[in-house]
Amino acid sequence: MAKGHRSQIKRERNANKDTRPSAKLSYARVSVQKACFVLDAIRGKDVNSALGILAYNPRYASSVIEKLLKSAIANAENNNGMDVSKLYIEECYANCAPTMKRVQPRAQGRAYRILKRMSHITVVLNER
C-alpha cells in the first residue's frame, strides 16, 4: 500500500510523467507485423525525412502512420512549444490490439476462421 494522502500520491505520480510529445492510434486496422515494417523505416529519422519516406511508401500502414506523425508534430508545436525543424522520432512501436474473429464458409459445410488483426501504434518525438 502506498503511504500518504490520495492527493499526494497523485502529485508524485504526475511528477514522473513523460513530457515528450507523442501521439497514439488505438485499434488501427493493420496488423502489428505490417505496421512494424513501416515503423522500422522511420525510427530515429528527423521529422521531415520521415514524412518523405511515408509519402512514397506503397504500404497501407504508411498512410495511417503519416497521419499519426503529423498529429505528434502538431502536439509538439502547440502543447510543448518545440521547434519543428529540430524534431526527430525517438520511439515508435506497435502493440497488439483485440483481434476480430470472422468465419469463412468452406467446402462440405465446414467453416474456417479468419483473424482480422488490429494494433495500437505509438509515435514519440524529441528535440535534437
Secondary structure, DSSP 8 states (H G I E B T S, - for coil): ---S-HHHHHHHHHHT---S-EEEEEEESS-HHHHHHHHHHHTT-BHHHHHHHHHT--SHHHHHHHHHHHHHHHHHHHTS---GGGEEEEEEEEEE---EEEEEE-GGG-EEEEEE--EEEEEEEEE-
